């Protein structure tokens, strides 16, 4: 009994010491610079929002937050790097809609976005808008669908590349409307938009940030916003639900992911810090100026979004047999 008692006592002491060590680590986090890995080039929307938030994180956390751009493979190079990083809160990933898409799109993927990462907090979201060239004589979604059904395969839609969210949005549209549209992929948003304006391609889903000026000057005609609510910048444009297609949402979103196993106290510290930053009127104004909506919320809410998006885009990818290496 004495030996058993000693063993139990030692085990209890060990647990207490480990808990105390964990508490000390959480209390002192961060004690060194944080690296924020972004899977996109400098200057793009994802990079801009990350640098904006990271600048304020530095002040709040009293440690440098270093941005590391690792573009390539729809953000997957950066994702794989962070998946292998220590789960200590010092290597962050800018998670985006691409992570939800890549889960089913990429064949050679070495992580599970819903098991190998913790979504910490969402930065922002921005809706896609279904647009047509001003040269096309349609003004509503129903008119576009009717024309597409009248001429199967004759209309085309532009995207920023195979596997991109505008590509999958177009495929989702085809599934929900029973239409046959030709996909025309481009290497980026600018050339895709240029050809819709010129009428070489008739339609497509455009991010509000990239296409808003062209919508406002009449170069392209917005038919519907792929969100639950109308956009303040386009108050007269209905949502897809209002146009007769419920549960049709295509949002570009982003936020912090950390490797699974990161201490809960660290996750909560990062979450609370960013939530406080998003309350800053200057940050709110900047995000809304990017045609976005500030994020925030709990890790559980962000995780639910990521899981829902993974399932939705996985279904679209499987039904259309879309894959990439």
Residue frames as qw, qx, qy, qz and C-alpha x, y, z in Angstrom:
[[0.000, 0.886, 0.464, 0.000, 0.00, 0.00, 0.00],
 [0.323, -0.774, 0.094, 0.536, 2.85, 2.33, 0.85],
 [0.383, -0.132, 0.598, 0.692, 4.55, 1.73, -2.52],
 [0.185, 0.601, 0.690, 0.358, 1.23, 2.20, -4.34],
 [0.144, -0.911, -0.301, 0.244, 0.56, 5.40, -2.41],
 [0.361, -0.585, 0.294, 0.665, 3.98, 6.75, -3.34],
 [0.332, 0.153, 0.690, 0.625, 3.42, 5.96, -7.01],
 [0.056, 0.788, 0.591, 0.161, 0.03, 7.69, -7.02],
 [0.267, -0.861, -0.096, 0.422, 1.53, 10.68, -5.23],
 [0.385, -0.348, 0.470, 0.714, 4.39, 10.91, -7.72],
 [0.252, 0.426, 0.712, 0.499, 1.96, 10.65, -10.65],
 [0.067, -0.892, -0.445, 0.049, -0.21, 13.40, -9.19],
 [0.347, -0.726, 0.131, 0.579, 2.85, 15.56, -8.60],
 [0.390, -0.038, 0.607, 0.691, 3.97, 15.05, -12.23],
 [0.138, 0.675, 0.645, 0.331, 0.55, 16.05, -13.55],
 [0.215, -0.906, -0.242, 0.273, 0.57, 19.14, -11.34],
 [0.403, -0.525, 0.330, 0.673, 4.04, 20.12, -12.54],
 [0.319, 0.233, 0.677, 0.621, 3.06, 19.63, -16.21],
 [0.013, 0.827, 0.547, 0.130, -0.09, 21.69, -15.71],
 [0.305, -0.836, -0.038, 0.456, 1.90, 24.42, -14.03],
 [0.410, -0.250, 0.500, 0.721, 4.45, 24.42, -16.86],
 [0.224, 0.515, 0.683, 0.467, 1.64, 24.63, -19.40],
 [0.115, -0.908, -0.388, 0.108, 0.10, 27.55, -17.52],
 [0.371, -0.663, 0.190, 0.622, 3.43, 29.37, -17.42],
 [0.362, 0.046, 0.629, 0.686, 3.92, 28.86, -21.16],
 [0.085, 0.714, 0.628, 0.297, 0.42, 30.16, -21.88],
 [0.258, -0.887, -0.223, 0.312, 0.94, 33.13, -19.56],
 [0.347, -0.595, 0.329, 0.646, 4.19, 34.10, -21.26],
 [0.470, 0.333, 0.654, 0.490, 2.99, 33.60, -24.85],
 [0.859, 0.419, -0.102, 0.276, 4.27, 35.05, -27.05],
 [0.557, -0.735, 0.185, 0.340, 7.86, 35.35, -25.89],
 [0.401, -0.272, 0.564, 0.669, 9.46, 35.50, -29.35],
 [0.311, 0.333, -0.331, -0.826, 8.56, 36.60, -32.93],
 [0.669, 0.315, 0.626, -0.246, 5.62, 34.98, -34.69],
 [0.059, -0.200, 0.686, 0.697, 5.79, 33.91, -38.34],
 [0.594, 0.466, 0.400, -0.519, 2.62, 34.32, -40.40],
 [0.296, -0.098, 0.790, 0.529, 2.75, 32.22, -43.58],
 [0.518, 0.568, 0.169, -0.617, 0.66, 33.49, -46.52],
 [0.641, 0.093, 0.707, 0.285, 0.19, 31.28, -49.56],
 [0.442, 0.808, 0.359, 0.153, -0.17, 34.18, -51.99],
 [0.552, 0.322, -0.003, 0.769, 2.11, 36.84, -53.49],
 [0.200, -0.418, -0.305, 0.832, 2.67, 40.24, -51.84],
 [0.114, 0.135, -0.220, -0.959, 0.18, 42.93, -52.80],
 [0.341, -0.300, -0.765, -0.456, -2.87, 40.74, -53.30],
 [0.533, -0.566, -0.118, -0.617, -6.01, 40.97, -51.19],
 [0.881, -0.347, -0.312, 0.077, -4.99, 38.05, -48.93],
 [0.625, 0.090, -0.265, 0.729, -1.58, 39.58, -48.32],
 [0.039, -0.512, 0.014, -0.858, -3.03, 43.05, -47.70],
 [0.668, -0.583, -0.159, -0.435, -5.52, 41.93, -45.04],
 [0.872, -0.226, -0.304, 0.311, -2.89, 39.78, -43.32],
 [0.463, 0.220, -0.208, 0.833, -0.43, 42.65, -43.09],
 [0.282, -0.583, -0.074, -0.758, -3.16, 44.96, -41.84],
 [0.807, -0.522, -0.174, -0.215, -4.16, 42.62, -39.01],
 [0.845, -0.044, -0.269, 0.460, -0.58, 41.52, -38.27],
 [0.245, 0.495, -0.184, 0.813, 0.53, 45.12, -37.75],
 [0.505, -0.577, 0.079, -0.637, -2.01, 45.50, -34.97],
 [0.937, -0.254, -0.240, 0.023, -1.20, 42.05, -33.56],
 [0.617, 0.284, -0.350, 0.645, 2.40, 43.16, -33.09],
 [0.128, -0.521, 0.226, -0.813, 1.26, 46.03, -30.91],
 [0.764, -0.425, -0.033, -0.485, -1.17, 43.93, -28.89],
 [0.973, -0.139, -0.154, 0.098, 1.14, 40.94, -28.40],
 [0.268, -0.892, 0.353, 0.084, 4.33, 43.00, -28.01],
 [0.631, -0.242, 0.642, 0.363, 6.26, 40.74, -30.39],
 [0.204, 0.422, -0.519, -0.714, 7.15, 41.03, -34.10],
 [0.752, 0.324, 0.542, -0.186, 4.74, 39.28, -36.50],
 [0.106, -0.466, 0.628, 0.614, 6.73, 38.42, -39.61],
 [0.775, 0.459, 0.149, -0.408, 4.89, 37.85, -42.89],
 [0.318, -0.326, 0.806, 0.379, 6.30, 35.02, -45.01],
 [0.689, 0.458, -0.067, -0.558, 4.84, 34.79, -48.53],
 [0.330, -0.209, 0.899, 0.196, 4.92, 31.22, -49.91],
 [0.651, 0.389, -0.007, -0.652, 2.73, 31.31, -53.05],
 [0.246, 0.311, -0.857, -0.328, 1.98, 28.28, -55.17],
 [0.254, -0.164, -0.947, -0.111, -0.46, 25.40, -55.77],
 [0.412, -0.611, -0.428, -0.523, -3.54, 27.36, -54.74],
 [0.390, -0.714, 0.297, -0.500, -1.98, 28.15, -51.36],
 [0.966, -0.205, -0.146, -0.064, -1.03, 24.54, -50.66],
 [0.635, 0.364, -0.421, 0.536, 2.74, 25.09, -50.41],
 [0.134, -0.504, 0.380, -0.764, 2.20, 27.40, -47.44],
 [0.811, -0.333, 0.013, -0.481, -0.38, 25.05, -45.92],
 [0.932, 0.042, -0.325, 0.152, 1.94, 22.03, -46.05],
 [0.381, 0.442, -0.455, 0.673, 4.72, 24.07, -44.44],
 [0.369, -0.449, 0.332, -0.743, 2.57, 25.12, -41.48],
 [0.915, -0.184, -0.189, -0.304, 1.11, 21.62, -41.10],
 [0.841, 0.099, -0.392, 0.360, 4.65, 20.41, -40.29],
 [0.093, 0.608, -0.341, 0.711, 5.48, 23.31, -37.95],
 [0.229, -0.107, -0.797, 0.548, 5.57, 22.95, -34.13],
 [0.304, -0.674, -0.574, -0.351, 2.14, 23.37, -32.56],
 [0.466, -0.343, -0.421, 0.699, 3.24, 26.21, -30.31],
 [0.054, 0.901, 0.378, -0.205, 1.49, 29.27, -31.72],
 [0.258, -0.674, 0.282, 0.632, 4.61, 30.73, -33.32],
 [0.074, -0.083, 0.718, 0.687, 3.77, 29.66, -36.88],
 [0.464, 0.479, 0.466, -0.581, 0.42, 30.83, -38.21],
 [0.273, 0.185, 0.751, 0.572, -1.25, 30.15, -41.56],
 [0.386, 0.262, 0.004, -0.885, -3.55, 32.44, -43.46],
 [0.313, 0.252, 0.915, 0.044, -6.36, 29.96, -44.07],
 [0.329, 0.279, -0.192, -0.882, -8.73, 30.76, -46.95],
 [0.819, 0.277, 0.160, -0.476, -11.54, 29.28, -49.03],
 [0.555, 0.539, -0.618, -0.142, -8.76, 27.60, -51.05],
 [0.111, -0.317, 0.892, -0.304, -8.06, 25.30, -48.09],
 [0.653, 0.187, 0.547, -0.490, -11.63, 24.04, -48.17],
 [0.731, 0.564, -0.169, -0.344, -11.43, 23.56, -51.95],
 [0.276, 0.595, -0.755, -0.008, -8.01, 21.90, -51.95],
 [0.528, -0.229, 0.739, -0.351, -9.24, 19.18, -49.58],
 [0.775, 0.324, 0.523, -0.146, -11.08, 17.56, -52.50],
 [0.528, 0.814, -0.134, -0.199, -9.38, 19.20, -55.48],
 [0.160, 0.730, -0.665, -0.010, -5.74, 18.19, -55.03],
 [0.934, 0.028, -0.351, -0.060, -4.64, 14.59, -55.42],
 [0.696, 0.123, -0.453, 0.543, -1.22, 14.93, -53.79],
 [0.285, -0.726, 0.137, -0.611, -2.21, 16.54, -50.52],
 [0.561, 0.084, -0.733, 0.376, -0.56, 15.49, -47.27],
 [0.039, 0.026, 0.580, -0.813, -2.85, 17.01, -44.66],
 [0.150, -0.608, -0.758, -0.184, -6.50, 17.08, -43.62],
 [0.018, 0.463, -0.042, 0.885, -7.64, 20.66, -43.16],
 [0.618, -0.547, -0.137, -0.548, -10.29, 19.61, -40.63],
 [0.906, -0.361, -0.191, 0.117, -7.98, 17.40, -38.55],
 [0.742, 0.041, -0.111, 0.660, -4.49, 18.85, -38.87],
 [0.153, 0.333, -0.051, 0.929, -5.39, 22.50, -38.19],
 [0.118, -0.624, -0.631, 0.446, -7.30, 24.58, -35.68],
 [0.132, 0.647, 0.316, 0.681, -9.19, 27.49, -37.26],
 [0.332, -0.228, -0.487, 0.775, -8.58, 30.26, -34.72],
 [0.136, 0.685, 0.356, -0.620, -10.50, 33.31, -35.93],
 [0.502, 0.591, 0.501, 0.385, -11.88, 34.67, -39.19],
 [0.261, -0.222, 0.052, 0.938, -10.56, 37.98, -40.51],
 [0.373, 0.404, -0.026, -0.835, -13.17, 38.82, -43.13],
 [0.504, 0.312, 0.785, 0.178, -15.41, 37.53, -45.90],
 [0.201, 0.448, -0.229, -0.840, -16.30, 39.01, -49.27],
 [0.714, 0.359, 0.551, -0.241, -19.12, 37.81, -51.52],
 [0.270, -0.010, 0.690, 0.672, -18.87, 36.85, -55.15],
 [0.431, 0.527, 0.194, -0.706, -21.23, 38.52, -57.60],
 [0.575, 0.331, 0.694, 0.280, -22.77, 36.91, -60.67],
 [0.118, 0.673, -0.118, -0.721, -22.12, 39.32, -63.54],
 [0.694, 0.465, 0.494, 0.242, -22.65, 39.44, -67.29],
 [0.334, -0.009, 0.285, 0.898, -21.08, 41.55, -69.97],
 [0.247, 0.502, 0.251, -0.790, -23.10, 44.69, -70.61],
 [0.284, 0.285, -0.601, -0.690, -23.39, 43.48, -74.21],
 [0.130, -0.190, -0.970, -0.076, -25.57, 40.54, -73.19],
 [0.368, -0.338, -0.202, -0.842, -29.30, 41.41, -73.23],
 [0.617, -0.432, -0.658, 0.014, -30.16, 39.92, -69.81],
 [0.116, -0.619, 0.248, -0.736, -30.91, 41.78, -66.59],
 [0.720, -0.430, 0.318, -0.441, -31.88, 39.01, -64.17],
 [0.303, -0.336, 0.892, 0.007, -30.67, 35.57, -63.17],
 [0.664, 0.345, 0.623, -0.227, -33.81, 33.99, -64.62],
 [0.563, 0.777, -0.089, -0.267, -33.15, 35.67, -67.97],
 [0.055, 0.654, -0.746, -0.113, -29.59, 34.35, -67.98],
 [0.476, -0.072, 0.867, -0.127, -30.77, 30.84, -67.13],
 [0.680, 0.552, 0.382, -0.293, -33.44, 30.97, -69.84],
 [0.432, 0.795, -0.359, -0.230, -30.91, 32.10, -72.45],
 [0.135, -0.504, 0.853, 0.016, -28.43, 29.42, -71.38],
 [0.574, 0.139, 0.787, -0.180, -31.11, 26.72, -71.67],
 [0.626, 0.700, 0.128, -0.319, -32.19, 28.07, -75.04],
 [0.580, 0.708, -0.399, 0.053, -28.60, 27.81, -76.31],
 [0.876, -0.447, 0.159, 0.092, -26.86, 24.95, -74.43],
 [0.795, -0.121, 0.231, 0.547, -23.08, 25.33, -74.49],
 [0.410, 0.718, 0.216, 0.520, -23.20, 28.63, -76.34],
 [0.219, -0.918, 0.116, -0.309, -22.57, 30.85, -73.30],
 [0.724, 0.148, -0.471, 0.481, -19.26, 30.81, -71.44],
 [0.467, -0.880, -0.043, -0.083, -18.13, 31.89, -67.99],
 [0.439, 0.643, -0.452, 0.435, -14.73, 33.18, -66.95],
 [0.781, -0.608, -0.105, 0.094, -12.71, 32.16, -63.89],
 [0.085, -0.889, 0.449, -0.018, -9.33, 32.97, -62.40],
 [0.189, 0.465, -0.864, -0.036, -8.13, 29.43, -63.14],
 [0.742, -0.135, -0.614, -0.234, -9.14, 25.80, -62.87],
 [0.610, -0.275, -0.644, 0.371, -9.96, 24.92, -59.26],
 [0.071, 0.137, -0.251, 0.955, -10.38, 28.55, -58.20],
 [0.188, 0.397, 0.692, -0.573, -13.47, 29.68, -56.30],
 [0.435, 0.451, -0.101, -0.773, -14.89, 31.49, -59.40],
 [0.340, 0.185, -0.846, -0.366, -14.51, 28.22, -61.33],
 [0.113, -0.208, -0.947, 0.219, -16.34, 26.20, -58.68],
 [0.273, 0.408, 0.373, -0.787, -18.96, 28.93, -58.29],
 [0.454, 0.337, -0.437, -0.700, -19.71, 28.56, -62.00],
 [0.335, 0.024, -0.932, -0.137, -19.97, 24.79, -61.65],
 [0.061, 0.301, 0.768, -0.562, -22.26, 25.19, -58.63],
 [0.386, 0.394, 0.021, -0.834, -24.42, 27.54, -60.72],
 [0.440, 0.205, -0.717, -0.500, -24.66, 24.94, -63.48],
 [0.190, -0.120, -0.958, 0.178, -25.68, 22.26, -60.99],
 [0.128, 0.386, 0.605, -0.685, -28.33, 24.39, -59.32],
 [0.407, 0.504, -0.008, -0.762, -29.81, 25.79, -62.56],
 [0.755, 0.261, 0.600, 0.043, -29.45, 22.81, -64.89],
 [0.429, 0.868, -0.110, -0.224, -27.57, 24.89, -67.46],
 [0.869, 0.075, 0.209, 0.441, -24.63, 24.09, -69.73],
 [0.080, 0.982, -0.155, -0.079, -22.00, 26.84, -69.69],
 [0.818, 0.365, -0.212, 0.390, -18.47, 26.62, -71.09],
 [0.578, -0.753, 0.030, 0.314, -15.71, 27.24, -68.54],
 [0.573, 0.686, -0.126, 0.430, -12.94, 29.59, -69.71],
 [0.690, -0.602, -0.117, 0.385, -10.05, 29.71, -67.19],
 [0.321, 0.862, -0.159, 0.359, -7.66, 32.68, -67.04],
 [0.677, -0.026, -0.414, 0.607, -4.41, 33.29, -65.19],
 [0.195, -0.161, -0.353, 0.901, -5.77, 35.81, -62.73],
 [0.151, 0.678, 0.603, -0.392, -8.70, 38.10, -62.06],
 [0.066, 0.623, -0.152, -0.765, -7.64, 40.98, -64.31],
 [0.100, 0.177, -0.745, -0.635, -7.63, 39.13, -67.68],
 [0.016, 0.399, 0.917, -0.008, -10.84, 37.28, -66.76],
 [0.086, 0.709, 0.414, -0.564, -12.58, 40.56, -66.01],
 [0.034, 0.484, -0.387, -0.784, -11.20, 42.22, -69.16],
 [0.064, -0.023, -0.862, -0.502, -12.68, 39.56, -71.41],
 [0.030, 0.590, 0.785, -0.187, -16.10, 39.70, -69.74],
 [0.056, 0.688, 0.106, -0.716, -16.12, 43.48, -70.19],
 [0.084, 0.374, -0.594, -0.707, -15.18, 43.01, -73.87],
 [0.789, 0.225, 0.101, -0.563, -17.89, 40.39, -74.32],
 [0.403, 0.407, -0.805, -0.155, -15.51, 37.60, -75.34],
 [0.258, -0.187, -0.919, 0.232, -16.91, 35.67, -72.37],
 [0.288, -0.576, -0.438, -0.627, -20.48, 36.35, -71.34],
 [0.627, -0.682, -0.077, -0.368, -20.64, 35.77, -67.60],
 [0.613, 0.164, -0.623, 0.458, -18.88, 34.68, -64.43],
 [0.579, -0.765, -0.273, 0.072, -18.66, 35.06, -60.68],
 [0.412, 0.575, -0.252, 0.661, -16.39, 37.93, -59.67],
 [0.463, -0.399, -0.515, 0.601, -15.12, 38.90, -56.27],
 [0.022, -0.937, -0.347, 0.025, -16.69, 42.15, -55.18],
 [0.409, -0.721, 0.174, 0.532, -13.30, 43.72, -54.51],
 [0.423, -0.144, 0.584, 0.678, -11.89, 43.14, -58.00],
 [0.168, 0.409, 0.708, 0.551, -15.00, 43.91, -60.03],
 [0.049, -0.720, -0.535, 0.438, -16.88, 46.59, -58.08],
 [0.017, -0.533, 0.170, 0.829, -15.59, 49.55, -60.14],
 [0.060, 0.024, -0.767, -0.639, -16.64, 47.82, -63.38],
 [0.066, -0.544, -0.836, 0.032, -20.07, 47.08, -61.92],
 [0.072, -0.711, -0.352, 0.604, -20.54, 50.67, -60.85],
 [0.043, 0.496, -0.323, -0.805, -19.47, 52.19, -64.19],
 [0.746, 0.428, 0.168, -0.481, -21.69, 49.84, -66.20],
 [0.228, 0.538, -0.756, -0.296, -18.91, 47.88, -67.93],
 [0.278, -0.082, -0.956, -0.053, -20.42, 44.70, -66.54],
 [0.552, -0.397, -0.139, -0.720, -23.91, 44.11, -65.18],
 [0.064, -0.154, 0.886, -0.434, -24.33, 42.51, -61.73],
 [0.548, -0.253, -0.599, -0.527, -27.27, 40.11, -61.57],
 [0.777, -0.557, -0.208, -0.206, -27.06, 38.75, -58.03],
 [0.063, -0.675, 0.634, -0.372, -24.87, 38.68, -54.92],
 [0.760, -0.036, -0.649, -0.018, -23.92, 35.19, -53.73],
 [0.136, 0.138, -0.657, 0.728, -24.51, 35.98, -50.06],
 [0.146, -0.537, -0.808, 0.194, -27.32, 35.95, -47.50],
 [0.034, -0.823, -0.308, 0.476, -27.50, 39.73, -47.56],
 [0.502, 0.812, 0.152, 0.255, -27.22, 42.48, -50.13],
 [0.622, -0.016, -0.086, 0.778, -24.03, 44.46, -50.49],
 [0.102, -0.790, -0.253, 0.549, -24.05, 48.07, -49.24],
 [0.128, -0.440, 0.434, 0.775, -22.14, 49.08, -52.38],
 [0.199, -0.062, -0.751, -0.627, -24.77, 47.39, -54.60],
 [0.323, 0.114, 0.628, -0.698, -28.02, 47.99, -52.73],
 [0.668, 0.333, -0.027, -0.665, -30.24, 47.38, -55.77],
 [0.493, 0.317, -0.784, -0.204, -28.69, 44.03, -56.67],
 [0.853, -0.332, 0.020, -0.403, -30.61, 41.07, -55.19],
 [0.395, -0.442, 0.804, -0.046, -29.07, 38.09, -53.46],
 [0.248, 0.116, -0.887, -0.371, -29.13, 34.73, -55.21],
 [0.050, 0.328, 0.885, -0.326, -31.86, 33.67, -52.76],
 [0.291, 0.569, 0.257, -0.725, -33.96, 36.70, -53.69],
 [0.338, 0.427, -0.547, -0.636, -33.38, 35.81, -57.34],
 [0.887, 0.056, -0.096, -0.448, -34.93, 32.40, -56.71],
 [0.780, 0.248, -0.546, 0.177, -31.90, 30.27, -55.85],
 [0.595, -0.747, 0.154, -0.254, -31.79, 29.73, -52.06],
 [0.808, -0.457, 0.326, 0.179, -28.75, 28.53, -50.16],
 [0.747, 0.501, 0.074, 0.431, -26.39, 29.78, -52.86],
 [0.300, -0.932, 0.155, 0.129, -23.42, 31.39, -51.15],
 [0.812, 0.293, -0.070, 0.501, -19.94, 31.94, -52.53],
 [0.277, -0.956, 0.093, -0.024, -17.78, 33.88, -50.09],
 [0.627, 0.432, -0.426, 0.488, -14.07, 34.48, -50.18],
 [0.605, -0.778, 0.015, -0.166, -12.98, 34.22, -46.54],
 [0.608, 0.405, -0.513, 0.451, -9.74, 34.11, -44.59],
 [0.575, -0.750, 0.136, -0.296, -8.35, 33.94, -41.08],
 [0.068, -0.634, 0.749, -0.182, -5.79, 32.34, -38.80],
 [0.960, -0.068, -0.251, -0.104, -5.12, 28.59, -38.80],
 [0.185, -0.683, 0.686, -0.167, -2.62, 26.93, -36.43],
 [0.446, 0.185, -0.872, -0.079, -1.38, 23.32, -36.35],
 [0.793, -0.431, -0.308, -0.300, -3.54, 20.86, -34.42],
 [0.783, -0.228, -0.394, 0.424, -2.25, 20.40, -30.90],
 [0.162, 0.469, -0.176, 0.850, -1.61, 24.09, -30.29],
 [0.170, -0.252, -0.741, 0.599, -2.43, 24.76, -26.60],
 [0.047, -0.746, -0.642, -0.171, -6.01, 25.97, -26.07],
 [0.297, -0.779, -0.191, 0.519, -4.72, 28.93, -24.05],
 [0.276, -0.282, 0.420, 0.817, -2.65, 30.09, -27.05],
 [0.083, 0.437, 0.738, 0.507, -5.60, 29.65, -29.41],
 [0.178, -0.828, -0.523, 0.100, -7.78, 31.73, -27.09],
 [0.326, -0.621, 0.040, 0.712, -5.09, 34.43, -26.77],
 [0.194, -0.026, 0.575, 0.794, -4.85, 34.77, -30.56],
 [0.035, -0.591, -0.745, -0.307, -8.61, 34.68, -30.93],
 [0.240, -0.821, -0.394, 0.338, -9.22, 37.36, -28.30],
 [0.321, -0.450, 0.218, 0.805, -6.48, 39.56, -29.76],
 [0.106, 0.148, 0.641, 0.745, -7.90, 39.51, -33.29],
 [0.120, -0.705, -0.692, -0.100, -11.48, 39.97, -32.09],
 [0.264, -0.761, -0.203, 0.557, -10.37, 43.11, -30.28],
 [0.253, -0.251, 0.430, 0.829, -8.51, 44.35, -33.38],
 [0.063, 0.395, 0.750, 0.527, -11.61, 43.87, -35.54],
 [0.146, -0.803, -0.536, 0.218, -13.52, 46.24, -33.21],
 [0.300, -0.423, 0.114, 0.847, -11.16, 49.04, -34.23],
 [0.450, 0.757, 0.284, -0.378, -13.14, 51.51, -36.41],
 [0.129, 0.711, -0.524, -0.451, -10.10, 51.97, -38.66],
 [0.205, -0.145, 0.950, 0.188, -9.88, 48.21, -39.35],
 [0.428, 0.513, 0.699, -0.253, -13.64, 47.97, -39.89],
 [0.353, 0.808, -0.017, -0.472, -13.49, 50.81, -42.40],
 [0.020, 0.554, -0.733, -0.394, -10.53, 49.28, -44.26],
 [0.304, 0.076, 0.948, 0.056, -12.22, 45.89, -44.55],
 [0.425, 0.666, 0.543, -0.286, -15.50, 47.38, -45.75],
 [0.213, 0.792, -0.281, -0.499, -13.51, 49.48, -48.20],
 [0.037, -0.324, 0.889, 0.322, -12.29, 46.18, -49.65],
 [0.669, -0.029, -0.383, -0.636, -15.95, 45.20, -50.25],
 [0.470, 0.005, -0.862, 0.188, -15.67, 42.86, -47.28],
 [0.630, -0.637, -0.144, -0.421, -17.38, 42.14, -44.01],
 [0.065, -0.588, 0.701, -0.399, -15.34, 41.90, -40.78],
 [0.675, -0.065, -0.731, -0.074, -15.13, 38.43, -39.30],
 [0.269, -0.425, 0.565, -0.654, -14.38, 37.63, -35.66],
 [0.878, -0.185, -0.172, -0.407, -16.19, 35.10, -33.51],
 [0.699, -0.493, 0.508, -0.103, -15.07, 31.96, -31.74],
 [0.040, -0.406, 0.866, 0.288, -12.75, 29.19, -32.94],
 [0.411, 0.241, 0.868, -0.139, -15.76, 26.86, -32.90],
 [0.486, 0.728, 0.253, -0.411, -17.68, 29.14, -35.27],
 [0.230, 0.711, -0.537, -0.392, -14.74, 29.36, -37.64],
 [0.234, -0.187, 0.950, 0.090, -14.27, 25.58, -37.53],
 [0.516, 0.460, 0.668, -0.273, -17.94, 25.09, -38.43],
 [0.430, 0.785, -0.106, -0.433, -17.52, 27.39, -41.44],
 [0.058, 0.565, -0.773, -0.282, -14.43, 25.52, -42.64],
 [0.354, 0.045, 0.932, -0.055, -16.13, 22.13, -42.29],
 [0.520, 0.624, 0.453, -0.367, -19.26, 23.37, -44.09],
 [0.345, 0.783, -0.322, -0.406, -17.22, 24.85, -46.93],
 [0.140, -0.387, 0.892, 0.188, -15.13, 21.68, -47.26],
 [0.450, 0.282, 0.837, -0.132, -18.29, 19.60, -47.66],
 [0.473, 0.743, 0.226, -0.417, -19.96, 22.01, -50.09],
 [0.303, 0.747, -0.476, -0.352, -17.03, 22.38, -52.47],
 [0.287, -0.252, 0.921, 0.078, -16.17, 18.70, -52.14],
 [0.567, 0.441, 0.661, -0.214, -19.61, 17.85, -53.49],
 [0.453, 0.817, -0.058, -0.351, -19.22, 20.25, -56.43],
 [0.023, 0.640, -0.729, -0.242, -15.78, 18.85, -57.24],
 [0.402, -0.043, 0.915, -0.012, -16.94, 15.23, -57.11],
 [0.572, 0.573, 0.521, -0.271, -20.08, 15.79, -59.17],
 [0.469, 0.847, -0.126, -0.215, -18.09, 17.57, -61.87],
 [0.940, 0.026, 0.102, 0.326, -15.06, 15.25, -61.66],
 [0.226, 0.909, -0.217, 0.277, -12.63, 18.13, -61.12],
 [0.836, -0.457, 0.050, 0.298, -9.13, 17.21, -59.94],
 [0.315, 0.869, -0.352, 0.150, -5.61, 18.61, -60.00],
 [0.781, 0.133, -0.473, 0.384, -2.21, 17.16, -59.20]]
